[in-house]
Amino acid sequence: MKTTIYLNNENLIAGMTVKDEAELEFNNMALHICENPENVVRNRKKLAASLHCELDNFVCANQTHSSNFQHVTLADKGRGADRLDTAIADTDALYTYEPNLLLCSFTADCVPVFFYNEVNGLIGVVHSGWQGTVKEITLKLFEHLKQVEHCNPSDLRVQIGAALSQEKFEVDEDVYVKFKNLGYADDFMYYNNQTNKYHIDNQQTVKKQCELAGISTEQITIDPTCTYLSPDGFSYRQDKQSGRHLSFIMKKGD
């Protein structure tokens, strides 16, 4: 199974599954859009085996393009792993201190954000489509982590995963205005006179939100892969019926 691994050391593993013609449903990992849920569960089990864990270690949310996040505990182990109705409801970001919980996020053009705290061991993953970015989910989560979990921004490391590129993220004025109203996204937008469309860099806007939370540029890495242009990418823009990548992060335990 082809997977992009962003981080793999003695403490953590983080990465993102990719589209793969050799796998069932091209390696779709999402139960909410699939031809057969059994195919998705088989793909997930194959991923689990490659990560030396079990499907029961997965923790999944029913994503709604919200700015809601959840502190995941051992009681959440297995939620959404093999069926939708047990997933954490109405949530687009997860974080935990617990080892052996594979926090999951599903995307097909949206921005996945992985993060970990080098000092206190906190890890997490965010799903930030343009709606989540406009709602500032990443910024709100990091502000929460600073205030409630007492995270020092200098201890946080962030990986922004593959997503829709600015070239392919064309929007009309209504979406442009929402980004404009953020007050800090102007540098990440341009207008195309030929098509009368605006182009937005969602990854760079999310990166800016990390910086606004006090995380320095040196602590943030971006995967430049475009999910529309890459043969390894699932793209909702390209195909409304497309499958989904699974972005994951897990602390390794005994």
C-alpha positions as CSV (number, residue, x, y, z in Angstrom):
1,M,0.0,0.0,0.0
2,K,1.4,3.4,-1.1
3,T,1.5,5.9,1.7
4,T,3.2,9.3,2.1
5,I,5.0,9.2,5.5
6,Y,5.8,12.7,6.9
7,L,7.2,11.6,10.2
8,N,8.5,8.2,11.5
9,N,10.7,8.1,14.6
10,E,10.8,6.1,17.9
11,N,7.9,8.2,19.3
12,L,5.6,9.1,16.4
13,I,4.4,8.2,13.0
14,A,2.4,10.5,10.7
15,G,1.4,10.3,7.1
16,M,-1.3,10.3,4.4
17,T,-2.6,7.5,2.3
18,V,-2.6,8.1,-1.5
19,K,-4.8,7.1,-4.4
20,D,-3.6,3.7,-5.7
21,E,-5.1,1.9,-8.7
22,A,-3.8,-1.4,-7.3
23,E,-6.1,-1.2,-4.2
24,L,-9.9,-1.5,-3.8
25,E,-11.7,1.6,-4.9
26,F,-8.3,3.2,-5.6
27,N,-7.5,3.0,-1.9
28,N,-10.4,5.1,-0.8
29,M,-10.4,5.4,3.0
30,A,-13.8,7.1,3.6
31,L,-16.9,5.3,4.7
32,H,-19.2,8.3,3.9
33,I,-18.4,8.1,0.2
34,C,-17.7,4.6,-1.1
35,E,-19.0,1.9,-3.4
36,N,-18.9,-0.7,-0.7
37,P,-18.1,-0.1,3.0
38,E,-16.4,-3.5,3.2
39,N,-13.8,-2.3,0.7
40,V,-13.0,0.7,2.8
41,V,-12.6,-1.4,6.0
42,R,-10.3,-3.8,4.1
43,N,-8.2,-0.8,3.0
44,R,-8.1,0.5,6.5
45,K,-7.1,-2.9,7.9
46,K,-4.3,-3.0,5.3
47,L,-3.1,0.4,6.4
48,A,-3.3,-0.7,10.1
49,A,-1.1,-3.7,9.3
50,S,1.5,-1.5,7.6
51,L,1.6,0.8,10.7
52,H,1.8,-2.2,13.1
53,C,-1.4,-1.4,14.8
54,E,-5.0,-2.7,14.6
55,L,-8.2,-1.2,13.0
56,D,-9.4,-0.8,16.6
57,N,-6.7,1.8,17.2
58,F,-8.3,4.2,14.8
59,V,-10.3,7.2,16.0
60,C,-12.4,8.9,13.3
61,A,-14.8,11.9,13.3
62,N,-17.8,12.7,11.2
63,Q,-16.4,15.9,9.6
64,T,-18.7,18.8,8.9
65,H,-16.4,21.6,7.8
66,S,-16.8,23.0,11.4
67,S,-14.4,24.6,13.7
68,N,-15.1,22.0,16.4
69,F,-12.3,19.9,17.9
70,Q,-12.1,17.1,20.4
71,H,-9.7,16.0,23.1
72,V,-9.5,12.2,22.4
73,T,-9.1,9.8,25.3
74,L,-8.7,6.0,25.6
75,A,-12.5,5.8,25.8
76,D,-12.7,7.0,22.2
77,K,-10.5,4.1,20.9
78,G,-12.1,2.5,17.8
79,R,-14.7,5.2,17.2
80,G,-15.6,5.4,13.5
81,A,-13.0,2.7,12.7
82,D,-15.3,0.4,10.9
83,R,-18.7,2.2,10.9
84,L,-19.9,5.8,10.6
85,D,-22.4,5.8,13.4
86,T,-19.7,5.4,16.1
87,A,-17.5,8.2,14.9
88,I,-17.1,11.4,16.9
89,A,-19.9,13.7,15.7
90,D,-19.6,17.1,14.1
91,T,-15.8,17.4,14.6
92,D,-12.9,18.4,12.3
93,A,-9.9,18.2,14.6
94,L,-8.7,15.7,17.1
95,Y,-5.9,15.7,19.6
96,T,-4.6,13.4,22.3
97,Y,-1.8,12.6,24.8
98,E,-2.5,8.8,24.6
99,P,-0.2,6.4,22.8
100,N,-1.5,3.8,20.3
101,L,-4.5,5.9,19.1
102,L,-4.4,6.6,15.4
103,L,-6.0,10.0,14.9
104,C,-7.6,10.2,11.5
105,S,-8.7,12.9,9.1
106,F,-10.2,12.5,5.6
107,T,-9.5,14.8,2.7
108,A,-9.8,15.2,-1.1
109,D,-8.4,18.7,-1.7
110,C,-8.9,20.1,1.8
111,V,-5.9,20.8,3.9
112,P,-4.8,18.2,6.5
113,V,-2.8,19.6,9.4
114,F,-0.6,17.3,11.6
115,F,1.0,18.6,14.7
116,Y,2.9,17.3,17.8
117,N,4.3,18.9,20.9
118,E,7.9,17.8,21.5
119,V,7.8,18.5,25.2
120,N,4.4,17.3,26.6
121,G,3.7,14.6,24.0
122,L,0.4,16.0,22.7
123,I,-0.4,15.1,19.0
124,G,-3.3,16.0,16.7
125,V,-4.7,16.3,13.2
126,V,-7.0,18.9,11.6
127,H,-9.3,18.9,8.6
128,S,-9.3,22.4,7.1
129,G,-11.2,22.8,3.9
130,W,-11.9,26.4,2.8
131,Q,-14.8,26.5,5.1
132,G,-12.8,25.3,8.1
133,T,-10.1,27.8,7.1
134,V,-12.5,30.7,7.0
135,K,-13.8,29.5,10.4
136,E,-10.2,29.5,11.6
137,I,-10.3,26.0,13.0
138,T,-6.5,25.7,13.1
139,L,-6.0,29.0,14.8
140,K,-8.8,28.3,17.3
141,L,-7.4,24.9,18.1
142,F,-3.9,26.2,18.8
143,E,-5.3,29.0,20.9
144,H,-7.2,26.4,22.9
145,L,-4.0,24.2,23.3
146,K,-2.1,27.2,24.6
147,Q,-4.8,28.3,27.1
148,V,-6.3,24.9,28.2
149,E,-3.5,22.4,27.6
150,H,-0.7,24.9,28.4
151,C,1.2,24.3,25.2
152,N,4.1,26.5,24.4
153,P,4.0,27.4,20.7
154,S,7.8,26.9,20.5
155,D,7.3,23.2,21.4
156,L,4.9,22.6,18.5
157,R,5.8,21.2,15.1
158,V,3.4,21.3,12.2
159,Q,3.1,19.4,9.0
160,I,0.6,20.6,6.3
161,G,-0.3,17.8,4.0
162,A,-1.0,17.6,0.3
163,A,-4.1,19.6,-0.8
164,L,-5.6,21.5,-3.7
165,S,-3.0,24.0,-5.1
166,Q,-3.7,27.7,-5.6
167,E,-3.6,27.1,-9.4
168,K,-6.5,24.7,-9.2
169,F,-8.4,26.4,-6.3
170,E,-10.7,28.7,-8.3
171,V,-13.5,30.5,-6.5
172,D,-16.1,33.2,-7.1
173,E,-16.3,36.5,-5.3
174,D,-18.4,35.1,-2.4
175,V,-15.6,32.8,-1.2
176,Y,-12.9,35.4,-2.0
177,V,-14.7,37.9,0.3
178,K,-14.7,35.4,3.2
179,F,-11.0,35.0,2.9
180,K,-10.5,38.8,2.4
181,N,-12.4,39.4,5.7
182,L,-9.9,37.3,7.6
183,G,-7.6,40.3,7.3
184,Y,-4.4,38.3,6.6
185,A,-5.0,36.2,3.5
186,D,-4.5,38.9,0.8
187,D,-1.0,37.6,0.0
188,F,-2.4,34.2,-0.8
189,M,-5.0,35.2,-3.4
190,Y,-5.0,36.5,-6.9
191,Y,-7.5,37.4,-9.6
192,N,-7.6,35.8,-13.0
193,N,-8.8,38.3,-15.6
194,Q,-9.3,35.6,-18.3
195,T,-11.7,33.5,-16.2
196,N,-13.0,36.1,-13.8
197,K,-12.1,33.8,-10.9
198,Y,-10.1,34.2,-7.8
199,H,-7.4,31.8,-6.8
200,I,-6.7,31.0,-3.2
201,D,-3.8,29.3,-1.5
202,N,-5.5,27.4,1.3
203,Q,-2.3,25.8,2.6
204,Q,-0.5,29.2,3.0
205,T,-3.6,30.6,4.7
206,V,-3.5,27.8,7.2
207,K,0.2,28.2,7.7
208,K,-0.5,31.9,8.5
209,Q,-3.0,30.8,11.1
210,C,-0.3,28.6,12.7
211,E,2.0,31.6,12.7
212,L,-0.7,33.8,14.3
213,A,-0.9,31.3,17.1
214,G,2.8,31.9,17.7
215,I,4.3,28.9,15.9
216,S,7.3,30.1,14.0
217,T,7.8,29.5,10.2
218,E,10.7,27.2,10.9
219,Q,8.4,24.8,12.8
220,I,6.0,24.4,9.8
221,T,6.5,22.2,6.8
222,I,4.2,22.1,3.7
223,D,3.8,19.2,1.2
224,P,3.5,21.0,-2.1
225,T,1.7,18.1,-3.8
226,C,-1.6,19.2,-5.5
227,T,-4.4,16.6,-5.0
228,Y,-5.9,17.7,-8.4
229,L,-2.7,17.5,-10.5
230,S,-1.0,14.5,-8.9
231,P,-2.0,11.0,-10.0
232,D,-1.7,10.1,-6.3
233,G,-4.4,12.6,-5.3
234,F,-8.1,12.3,-4.7
235,S,-9.7,15.5,-5.8
236,Y,-13.3,16.5,-5.1
237,R,-12.9,19.4,-7.6
238,Q,-12.0,16.9,-10.3
239,D,-14.5,14.3,-9.4
240,K,-17.4,14.8,-6.9
241,Q,-17.5,11.1,-6.4
242,S,-13.8,10.8,-5.5
243,G,-12.5,8.8,-2.6
244,R,-10.6,10.3,0.3
245,H,-7.1,10.2,1.7
246,L,-6.7,9.3,5.3
247,S,-4.3,11.6,7.2
248,F,-3.1,10.0,10.4
249,I,-0.8,10.6,13.4
250,M,-0.1,8.2,16.3
251,K,2.2,8.1,19.3
252,K,4.0,4.8,19.5
253,G,3.5,2.9,22.8
254,D,4.7,-0.3,24.3
